[in-house]
Amino acid sequence: MSSLGTLQENERLVQLSPVVFLLLWASGFVFLKIGLEYADPFTFLALRYLCVVGLLLLLMLWLRPKFPSTKRGWSGVICVGLFLQTGYFTFTYLSLRHGLSAGVVALITCQQPILVGMLAPAVAGERVTPVRWVGLILGVTGASIVIVANFSTEISSIAGVAFGIAALMSITCSTLTEKRLATKAHPVATNIVQYSIGLIFTAPLAYFLEPMHITWSWQFTLSLAYLVLGASLLAITLLLAMIRRDEATRVSALFFLVPPTTALLAYVFVDETLAWISLPGMVLAAAGIFIVSRSA
């Protein structure tokens, strides 16, 4: 009886993981934009990684997790660390720093499911059915409507757009690499390797390219704490676990709901205006997610 209860509890946790991930990931754009008002981008990112690695070292000493035991496993962990922690987050920080709004960055990076759908058959051996393509198109259309309706800031920074596209390519590569090369390993072990890679790359960039300016305030401290605990430790762990458990195309489709969720969270918590004309876009994005998730 206890085993059945544990199984049902685990199934509920699996069902809730996409919702939890979506809320954590969408909130991260808001907290990241706040934090960059008080710190240089590479300095902020390196400090974030330093805090994450420090916490993971404590967990590693306590849990004694097993690291990958094969070359394939190590290759997967290292490549995902390079693409996700070094590439995606570095380029996202730079795009925001160069004037793009959180919504525009979300719009650029939420195109990831389309790229994954195009590349997954060749890279990860997945078959994307015509019905699933309909869902992907609905999703990207809905997300675009939400962004256009709510974020009217002119895109004047070519560098910001270029960094946003680089972030998109990086997270697409990390998703496909995780699906193709990932092996079973403890999340503490994989995370400590990947965040250490991120720290190794970003700390020298902060030192040589920036004055390493930080204005300590309660807003910056809150932003840093959220990005360390919510975005880095929990959201990334959930994302990689979902990719390993499910098809990359299905998991990537969750990113269609990031712009609508970001708009709603900004409306509720930081009093940003929500254009109600974006509601049809939210419905389209949700419909796209439903089709991609349910289609075989």
Solvent accessible surface area in square Angstrom, and as a share of the most:
residue,aa,sasa,rsa
1,M,201,0.90
2,S,92,0.60
3,S,86,0.56
4,L,91,0.45
5,G,34,0.33
6,T,73,0.42
7,L,98,0.49
8,Q,84,0.37
9,E,91,0.41
10,N,73,0.37
11,E,87,0.39
12,R,136,0.50
13,L,106,0.53
14,V,63,0.36
15,Q,132,0.59
16,L,100,0.50
17,S,10,0.06
18,P,39,0.24
19,V,82,0.47
20,V,55,0.32
21,F,0,0.00
22,L,20,0.10
23,L,85,0.42
24,L,26,0.13
25,W,16,0.05
26,A,0,0.00
27,S,18,0.12
28,G,8,0.07
29,F,8,0.03
30,V,25,0.14
31,F,43,0.18
32,L,8,0.04
33,K,63,0.27
34,I,54,0.27
35,G,0,0.00
36,L,9,0.04
37,E,126,0.57
38,Y,52,0.20
39,A,1,0.01
40,D,12,0.06
41,P,9,0.06
42,F,17,0.07
43,T,7,0.04
44,F,0,0.00
45,L,0,0.00
46,A,11,0.08
47,L,35,0.17
48,R,2,0.01
49,Y,0,0.00
50,L,102,0.51
51,C,44,0.26
52,V,0,0.00
53,V,16,0.09
54,G,33,0.31
55,L,67,0.33
56,L,3,0.02
57,L,77,0.38
58,L,118,0.59
59,L,61,0.30
60,M,47,0.21
61,L,105,0.52
62,W,189,0.66
63,L,76,0.38
64,R,186,0.68
65,P,14,0.09
66,K,170,0.72
67,F,73,0.30
68,P,9,0.06
69,S,111,0.72
70,T,71,0.42
71,K,183,0.78
72,R,126,0.46
73,G,1,0.01
74,W,94,0.33
75,S,48,0.31
76,G,2,0.02
77,V,12,0.07
78,I,70,0.36
79,C,43,0.26
80,V,0,0.00
81,G,0,0.00
82,L,67,0.34
83,F,73,0.31
84,L,1,0.00
85,Q,0,0.00
86,T,23,0.14
87,G,10,0.10
88,Y,4,0.02
89,F,14,0.06
90,T,10,0.06
91,F,61,0.25
92,T,3,0.02
93,Y,0,0.00
94,L,20,0.10
95,S,0,0.00
96,L,7,0.03
97,R,103,0.38
98,H,79,0.35
99,G,52,0.50
100,L,4,0.02
101,S,21,0.13
102,A,14,0.11
103,G,0,0.00
104,V,7,0.04
105,V,0,0.00
106,A,0,0.00
107,L,38,0.19
108,I,24,0.12
109,T,5,0.03
110,C,1,0.01
111,Q,46,0.21
112,Q,1,0.00
113,P,0,0.00
114,I,37,0.19
115,L,38,0.19
116,V,0,0.00
117,G,1,0.01
118,M,117,0.52
119,L,73,0.36
120,A,0,0.00
121,P,64,0.40
122,A,88,0.68
123,V,49,0.28
124,A,24,0.19
125,G,67,0.64
126,E,15,0.07
127,R,179,0.65
128,V,18,0.10
129,T,14,0.08
130,P,97,0.61
131,V,88,0.50
132,R,1,0.00
133,W,74,0.26
134,V,80,0.46
135,G,0,0.00
136,L,0,0.00
137,I,100,0.51
138,L,51,0.25
139,G,0,0.00
140,V,26,0.15
141,T,57,0.33
142,G,0,0.00
143,A,0,0.00
144,S,36,0.23
145,I,62,0.31
146,V,0,0.00
147,I,4,0.02
148,V,110,0.63
149,A,30,0.23
150,N,28,0.15
151,F,33,0.14
152,S,111,0.72
153,T,84,0.49
154,E,141,0.63
155,I,90,0.45
156,S,95,0.61
157,S,24,0.16
158,I,151,0.77
159,A,44,0.34
160,G,0,0.00
161,V,43,0.25
162,A,56,0.43
163,F,52,0.22
164,G,0,0.00
165,I,85,0.43
166,A,28,0.22
167,A,0,0.00
168,L,17,0.08
169,M,89,0.40
170,S,12,0.08
171,I,1,0.00
172,T,1,0.00
173,C,46,0.28
174,S,3,0.02
175,T,2,0.01
176,L,10,0.05
177,T,19,0.11
178,E,7,0.03
179,K,60,0.26
180,R,127,0.46
181,L,39,0.19
182,A,31,0.24
183,T,50,0.29
184,K,201,0.85
185,A,27,0.21
186,H,66,0.30
187,P,53,0.33
188,V,14,0.08
189,A,0,0.00
190,T,10,0.06
191,N,6,0.03
192,I,13,0.06
193,V,22,0.13
194,Q,2,0.01
195,Y,0,0.00
196,S,32,0.21
197,I,22,0.11
198,G,0,0.00
199,L,36,0.18
200,I,117,0.59
201,F,98,0.41
202,T,0,0.00
203,A,39,0.30
204,P,61,0.38
205,L,64,0.32
206,A,0,0.00
207,Y,148,0.56
208,F,154,0.64
209,L,119,0.59
210,E,28,0.12
211,P,115,0.72
212,M,93,0.41
213,H,92,0.41
214,I,46,0.23
215,T,61,0.36
216,W,149,0.52
217,S,32,0.21
218,W,180,0.63
219,Q,54,0.24
220,F,0,0.00
221,T,69,0.40
222,L,92,0.46
223,S,1,0.00
224,L,16,0.08
225,A,42,0.33
226,Y,44,0.17
227,L,3,0.02
228,V,7,0.04
229,L,101,0.50
230,G,10,0.09
231,A,9,0.07
232,S,0,0.00
233,L,35,0.17
234,L,82,0.41
235,A,0,0.00
236,I,0,0.00
237,T,34,0.20
238,L,33,0.17
239,L,4,0.02
240,L,5,0.03
241,A,32,0.25
242,M,4,0.02
243,I,2,0.01
244,R,83,0.30
245,R,123,0.45
246,D,50,0.26
247,E,58,0.26
248,A,0,0.00
249,T,0,0.00
250,R,62,0.23
251,V,8,0.04
252,S,1,0.00
253,A,0,0.00
254,L,19,0.09
255,F,4,0.02
256,F,0,0.00
257,L,33,0.17
258,V,3,0.01
259,P,0,0.00
260,P,5,0.03
261,T,17,0.10
262,T,3,0.01
263,A,6,0.05
264,L,72,0.36
265,L,31,0.15
266,A,4,0.03
267,Y,91,0.34
268,V,99,0.57
269,F,150,0.63
270,V,65,0.38
271,D,128,0.66
272,E,82,0.37
273,T,121,0.71
274,L,7,0.04
275,A,28,0.21
276,W,148,0.52
277,I,128,0.65
278,S,0,0.00
279,L,76,0.38
280,P,77,0.48
281,G,0,0.00
282,M,24,0.11
283,V,105,0.60
284,L,54,0.27
285,A,0,0.00
286,A,49,0.38
287,A,37,0.28
288,G,0,0.00
289,I,21,0.11
290,F,124,0.51
291,I,42,0.21
292,V,0,0.00
293,S,46,0.30
294,R,179,0.65
295,S,13,0.08
296,A,103,0.80
